Amino acid sequence: MKRIEAIIRKTKFEDVKEALLQSDIDWFEYHNVHGIGQSREERIYRGVQYSTDVIERVALSIVCRDPLVEPTVKVILDVAHTGEVGDGRIFVSEMIDTWSIRTGEHGDTVLKDKK
């Protein structure tokens, strides 16, 4: 099992969500996050100067079986990509175990396949 954490643009969230739901990923969590990126420039919008130090993004957290890691990462890369600075990051880490609170079952069998 692996945990995939993706930090993406807010404007790409709905597209990524739909793409994940159309693939074999039927559960994930997400939340709004703030971060500091590499860009430190000032921008002017309608005469008001804004700092780009703090950027708003959406963080996705997905736990899946090993065979679904590459397809899931590919979906996120394909859909969240704009080619501009600030597209985000994807992190993949090992999961030791998981439990179902309702059934007490544990291991990757808790992660049900759609099929």
N, C-alpha and C positions, 0 to 999 in steps of 0.2 A: 504494500500500500504506500501511496505517496500523497503528500499535501502539495497542492499547487496554489500559490498565492500570486495574484496578478494585480498590479496597480495600473489602472487605465484611466484615460480621459473620461470625464463625466459625459461628454457628448457622444462617446462610443458605447456607453453602458447598455442601452436598450438593444443595439445591434448585437453586441457580444452575448447578452442574455438570451436573445432569440436563437442565436446560432448554437449556444450550448444546449438549450432545451431541444433543438432539432437533432442534436447529436445524442450520444448515449449518456449524457450528464443530465440527470433530472433533479438533482439537489445540490445547492451551493449556498453559501452565505455571502452577503456583501454589506458594506457600510461605507459611508463617506469619510474620507481622510484628508488631512492637510499635510503637506510635506514641503521640503525645501529642495529645489532642483539645482542644476548647474547654471541655469540662466539667471542672471542678476540684473537685468536691464529694466529700465523704466519705459512704460508705454503710455501713450496719450490716447484717450477715447473720449470724443465729444468735449474736448477742451480740458478734461480732468486727467491729471497724471496719476498713473497707477504703478505700483511696484509689483514685479513678478517674482519676488523672493518666495512668497508662500503660494503654493499651487494647490488647488482643490482637485481631488481625484476620487475614484471609487476603487476600493480594495475588494477583490473576490477571493474567497477561500473555498477550495474544492478538494475533497478527499476522494480518491478513486483507486481502483485496482491498477496494478502495474501495466497491463496491456492497454489501458485507456489514457495513460499519461501523454504519450506522443500525439495521439489524435486531439486530445484536449488542448495541449499547448499550441498545436497547429491552428486550431479554430481561433484561439485568442489572438495569435500572431496575425493571422489573415484578416480578421475582422477589425481589430483595434488599430491596425497600422494606418498612419497617415503619411509617414515619411518625414514628419517635422519633429523638431526637438520637443521632448515632453510626451512622447507616445506612451511611456511607462516601462515597467519591468515585470518579469515573470520569475518567480523563485519556486524551485521544486525541492522538497525535503522528504526524508524517510519518515514514515509513521510506524511506531512500534506496535500499537494495538488499538482497537476500538471496541466499545461496548454499546449495546442497545440498552437504554435505560428501561424500556418497556418490557423486554423479554429476558434481559440478562445475558443474551447471546454475545459472544465476542469473536474477534478475528475478522478477516475480510469477508466472511459470509454475511456480516451485517450490511455490507454494501451490496444491495440486490442489483442484479442485471435487469434491464428493461425486457429482455427477451423471454 
